[in-house]
Amino acid sequence: MSSGSIARYMAEWVSQLDYSSIPGDVVEEVKKRFVDTAAVAVGAFNEEPVRIARSVARGTTGSRISSLLWGTLEYSSADMAVFANGCAARYFDFNDTYLSKEALHPSDTIPAIMAAAEIADANGRRLIEGIVAAYEIASRLADSYSVRGRGWDHTVYIGIASAAGSAKVLGLDVGGIEQAINIATTTGLALRQTRAGEISMWKGCAAAHAARNGFFSALLAWKGMTGPSPVFEGKFGFFKVALCGDSFELARLGERGYKVMETSIKYWPVEYHSMSAVEAALRIREKAGEIKPDDIDSVEVRTFTVSYRIIVEDPEKWDPKTRETADHSLPYIVAAALLDGKIWLDTFKPERFLAQDVRKVMRRMRIEVDPKYDEIYPTGIANRITVRLKDGRVFDEESIYPPGHFKNPLDRSGVERKFNALLEKLVPEDSRKRFLESAWKLEDARRPFEVMRELAVKR
């Protein structure tokens, strides 16, 4: 790194990033993710954890540093708005994904960067710069080291990226961006227990907390606060404490293009490693016609190691009792897809994941790791499903690049279909149209954050 400090290197790269150097196809992908994040967030408006976060945020409406609570026309203190909006964006497990040594959801940073834009009165091009910067840092950190192997949650990286992206939008210089990163890294460690065993509401809130912390760190640096340095390399820094001295080399920022191009938009509301299993199961259902539990002799799923460890191996994944566990349960997701011929938000209601028909199918299921699928990951997420029916028919399907995967991307119309499916019962059609018209011209917006006011939920 240019000065021997990773934080300084990050800050220098973020500082020099300019809209004029960002290719048009990258800007287009940023706009897709902006639309997608708005859709999944406002779509979750009425869900319990989202309502809890919003009710806490409403208690801070007197703040002068304020930001919009998405889905409303109300404002709260900016950091609490980041948390509430972040909880909404993450709740359905339907926002975008980046897969590497660590898997994470770069769009978890967007609520923080939007709040920074409100405070700085930043235009659309500055907002895009901040999003590109956050995606780049989150993804390159994920390329460098898997923190889950040390018991830390991937949201550690979301906090660092949110600090950098927010600092960019706030207009901080190199030194200020570095201090934002220093503060966020020092304060941002989070336990992986969030995603182990029976999964709680916090699964959908952990990234929001990290983004809020990163944003708050940028605010402090904006006002002149300094943070511990060198935060990565120091005596009690990130490498020594969090990584227990493991070797770490940050993947070069901006090398061979921007990482937003390698992120994937979710086509179904499930943990991303199961996305190809959904496609394979739905193909089988389409070929077989209606399938009932008693029709099934056996179901065999072949997957890859990362998938197995995250969404299979815990006993709770074979007996989901919460929504959060159900959308992280490969056995349940496959069973529901085979029986219902669809996966949508209602798949993860208690009356569905507690039903006996899916439980019966899960008891006839075997899931194993296929070493050849490990060789494909993380570029592809291969799952293969074989269903043997009692009438002698056998169906076998494999998927590697499901719809929305960066190697099988959604175009604008695909993103709009998802947007409208999520919001058609919540936001009037004319408001949705106005939002989309503005979002697709984000780079020309004078005050891009105001477009979220179009998505106020009808009462």
N, C-alpha and C positions, 0 to 999 in steps of 0.2 A: 504494500500500500504506500501511497506517496509520502506519508509522514509517519508510518509505523503504527498507526492507530486505525482500527476498522471503523470506529465511529466517525473519525475524521474523513476517511475515504468515502464512506456513505454520504456524509454531508457535502463533500466537494462534488460528488456526482449529482446529487439531488439539486444542488445550487445551480449547476451549469445546464441542467435540463431545460430546454426551451421548446415551446410549442412548434416553432418553425422547423425543428429537427425531427419531429414526430411524423412518421409516414401516414398517409391517408388511411391505409387499411388498419393501422393501429387505432387511429381516432374512431373509425367505424366500430371496432370491437369494444372500445371504451363506451361508446354510446349504447351499444347493445346491453352491456353490463349495467349501465346506469338505469335503463328501462327495466331490465330483469330484476334488479335489486329493489326498485320502487314497487314493482308488482308483488314480489314475495313478501315485502314488508307490510304494505297496506293490506294485502290479502290476509295477513295474520292479525289484523286489527283487533278482533274480538276474542282472541285466545287468552287464556288465563295469565300466563307469565307476562304477556305483552301488556295486558291491562294493569297488572301489578306494577310493572316498571313505569307505565305512563302515569299511574296515580301518585307514585312517589315523585316523579318529575314535576307534576302539576303543583306540588308544594313549594316549588322554587320559582314561581312565575314572576316574582318581583325583581329578578336579576336584570341588570343592564346588559350583561353579556349573555344574550339569549339566542335561542334557535328554535325552529319550528318542530313541533311534535307531529310526525308524519301521520296522515290520515285525519288531521284536525286543522283548524285555523288558530290553534293555541300555541303559545310559546312558553318555554321553561328555561332555566339556566342551561347554557349551551352544553356543559358536560353531561347533565342529566338527560338532555335531549339525545345526545349521542348514545347513551346507554339504552334509553327507551326505543329509539329507532333501530339500534343494533339488535336488540332482543327481537324486534319484529322481523328484521331482515333474516335472522337466523332460525326463527322458531320452527318453520316447516321443514327445515333441512332441505331447502329448495334453491339456495343460492349457489353461485358458481364454485368450481373446485380446481385446485392445482395439485397434481400428483408428482411426487419425487421421493427423495429420502424421507421427507416429511410430507404428509397430506394436509392441506389447509384450504381455506375459503377466502381468497383475496378480497372479495367484495365486502367482507366484514369491515374493511377499512373505510368504505364509502360514507357511512353516516358521520364519521369523524371529519372527513375531508369536506363534506357538505357544510357541516357546522363551521369549520374554519372559513369557508367561502362566505358564509353569512356575516361573520364577524369582520372579515377583511373587505367585504363588498367586492369580492373577486368576480371577474368575468368568466365566461365559459372556457376560454382557453387556459386560464390559470387553474380552473377546476380540473380540466383534463390533465394538465401537467402534474397536479397533485395525485390524481388517481394512477397515472402511469408510474410515478415515483413509488407509490405505496405498493402497487402490484409487483414492481421490479424487486424491491427490497424483500418483501414477504417471500416471493418465489425463489430468489437467489439464496436466501437463508435456508429455505426448505431443500434446495439443491445441495447445501453444504453439510447438513447434519440432521439426524433424526432425534429430536429431543424426547420423543415418547419413549425411546429406548432407555432413557435415564429417569423416566417417571414424570417428565414435565409435559404439559399440554402444548399443542401446537400454537395456541393463542399467544404464547410468549412472542412469537414472530409477528403476530397481528399487531400487538402493542407497539413494537419497534417500528413497523411499517406505517402505522397510523400516526406516530409521532413525526416521522420524516415527511409523510405526505401532507399532514396538517401544517407543519412548519414551512413547507414550500408554499402553500396557499396563503399563509399569513405573511409571506414576504421576508422571512428571516434570512440573514446572511449565513455564510458557511459556519461561523462560530455559533450562531444561534441554533441552527439545525443540529449541529453536533451536540449541543447541550440538551436539546429536546430528546435526542437519541440516548444520551447518557442517563437522563432521569428515567425515561421509559424502560430502559433495559434493567436498571437497578431495581425498579419497583414492580416489574412485570412478571415475575415467575409465578406459574400456576400449575397445580397438580393434575396429572393425567387421570386421577381418580374420577374426574368429571365424566369420563367415557368408559369406565370399567363397571362390571357388575350390573345391577339394576340402575338404569340411568334416570336421573331426576330432571326437573325443570331447568336446572342450572346448565345442562348441556347446551341449551339454546341461548343462554345468557353469558356464557364464559367469554366468548369473543367480543360481545358488546362491552363487557367490563374491561377487556384488554384495550379495545379501541378508545373507550372513554379515558383510560389511563394514559394512552399515547397522546390523545388530544389534549388532555390536561397538562401533560408534560410539555407539549408545544406551547400552550398558553403561558406556562411559567417561564419558559425560555424566551418567549415574546416580550415578557416584561423584565427580562434580565437575569432570571434565575440560572445559576450554574449547577451542574450535576457532577457526580463522581467520575473521575477519569484517571487512567484509561479503563473504561467500564468493561471491556471485553478481556483485556490482557492483564489487568491489575492483580495485585496480591490476593485480593478476595473478589476478583472480577468474575464475569460470566463463565469464562473457560475453566477457571480453577474450581469454582463452587458448583455451578450448574452442570458442567460437563465432566467434572471430576478429573480434569487435566487431559481429557481426550484431545487428540489433534483436530484442528478445525481450520479450514482454509475457505474463506468466503468466495463463492463463485463470482466471477467478474460481472459487474453491473453493465447492462446494455450489450453484452457480448453476443454477437450473431443475432441481433434483433431484440425486441421487447417481449417480456414474458407474458404479457396479457394475451399474446397470440397463442399461447400454449395452455390457456385456461379453458375449462369446459363449462358450458351452461347445462344445468340439469333439466332433463326432459320429464322425469318423474320425481316425486318428493321422497327420495330415499337416500341413504348413505351411498356416496358415489361408487364405491367398489361393487355395489350390488346392481348398478344401473344396467350392465350388460346381461345380468341374470334375469332382470325384468324383461328385457327384449327377447331373450331366448324362451322364457316361460310363456310370454304372450304369443310368440310364433307357434309354440306347441299347442296352446289353447285354440288358436285360430284353425290349425290343421285338424285337431281332434274333435272340435265342437265342444259342447257342454261336458264338463268333467265333474263327477261327484266323488266324494272321498272313498266310497265303497267300490268305485270303478278302478281305483289305483292299487296296483300290486307293489310298486316301489318307485321312488324318485331318487336319482343319483345326481349330485351336483359336484362338478370338479371346478375348483377355484384356485387362487394363488395365496401365498403365505400371508401377505399383508391383509388381504380380505379375511382370511380365516382367523387371524388374531384379533381383528377389530369387531367383526360382526358374526362370528360363529362360535369361538371356543368357550366363551363364558357360559355357564349353565343357564344364566338368565336370558341369553339370546334364544334358548330353546323353550322358554316359558315367559314371554314378555308380559309384563303387568302394567307398563306405562307406555304412553305414546312414544316417548323418547327411546325406550328400549325396542319397541316394535319397528321403528324406522331404521334401527341399527341391528336388526335381526335378519340375516340372510334366510334362515329356515322359514320364518314367517312370511317374508316378502315373496319368496318363491311359491309358497303354498297359496297365498292370497291371489297372486297373479294367475295361477293355474285354475283356481276355482272360480274367480270372478271375471276373468278376462280383461281386467283393467287394474291399474294402480292410480289412485288419486287421493285427495286429502281425507275422504271418508274411510279409506283403507285403514287409517290409523286412529279411528275412534274406538273406545273400549269395547263397544258391543261387537266390533269386528275382530279385533285381535284376541279377545277372550272367548270367542265362539268355538264350539267343539269341532266344527267341520275342519277348520284350519289346523286345529291341534291334532286331529286324526291324521291329516296328511303329513304333518311334521314328524309324527311317530313312524311314518313309513319312509322317511328321508334319510339319506346318508350323504355327508359332505366331506370331501377329501381334497387335499392339496395336490395339484398336478405340477410337477417340477417344470414342465415346459411352459406353463403359464407364468411362472416366476420369471422366466427369461424375457417374456414380453413386457412385463410391468417395469416402470410406470408409464411407458409410452402407450400401452394398451391395457385394458382391464378385461382379460379373457375369463369368461364363465361358460361352462357347458352343462346342459341339463339333459338327462335321459329319463324319460317317463315310460314305465312298463304298465300297461293296463291289463286287467284280468281277462279281457276278451282276446288277448294275444297281441294286440297292437303295441308297437314300440315307436316312440317319438324321440328324436335326438336333435338338439339345436345348440349351436355355439354362437356367441357374440363377443366381439373384441372392441369395436368402436361404435357404441350406441349413439342414437341421435343426440346432438348437442356436444358430443366429444369434439375436441379441437381438430381431429382428423375427419370428422363428419359433422361440421358445424351447422348451426341454425342460421338461416338468413333472416332479414328483418321481419318477413311475414311469419316465420316460425316463432320469433321472439314476441311478436304482437299477438299471436294466437294464445300463447301462454299468458301474457299480460291480461288479455281480455277474459280468459277463462278464470283467472284468479279474482278479477275485480268486477265482473259483470253484475254481481248482486250487491256490490258495495258502493260503487262510484257510477254516477250517471254517464251514459254513453257520450254525450257531448263533452263532458269534462275529460273523459279518457282520450277522446280524439284530440282535444287541445293539448293535453300533456304530450301525446306522441308527436304531434307536429312540432312542438318546441324541443322535445328531447332529441329528435333526429337532426336538429339544427343547433345542438348544444354549443358548438364552438363559436357561434355567432351571438350567443345570449349575453346581454349586458349584466343581468342578475340571475344566473341559472338556477340558483336555489329556490327562487320564487315559483318555479314550475311545479314544485311539490304541493303548492296550495291547490292546484287543480284536482288533487287526489283526496280531497276531504271526503270522508265517508258520510253518506247520507244517513240521516237519523230518522 
